[in-house]
Amino acid sequence: MDMIKVSANSRTSAVAGAIAGVIREHKRAEVQAIGAGAVNQAIKALVLAKGYLEGDGIRIVCVPEFVDVDIDGKVRTAIKLVIEPR
């Protein structure tokens, strides 16, 4: 399962569709965002995905955590959202 990476310019509906699809297929999704704008888009996508999945009778929970990510030799702190069925 691949990490869903979100940027400040990501379309929330596209990210929500990716989250819902991964949850349906793998029963777990991980979303990563670096920066306030990216985290904002990720949270909005999570809310949309919740609605998409509820239509299929799937309820989800999200556990957020900090992770360190190496980007071009620099360590950045990212937010990782671990999403699983309830």
Secondary structure, DSSP 8 states (H G I E B T S, - for coil): ---EEE-TT--HHHHHHHHHHHHHHHS-EEEEE-SHHHHHHHHHHHHHHHHHHHTTT--EEEEEEEEEEEETTEEEEEEEEEEEE-
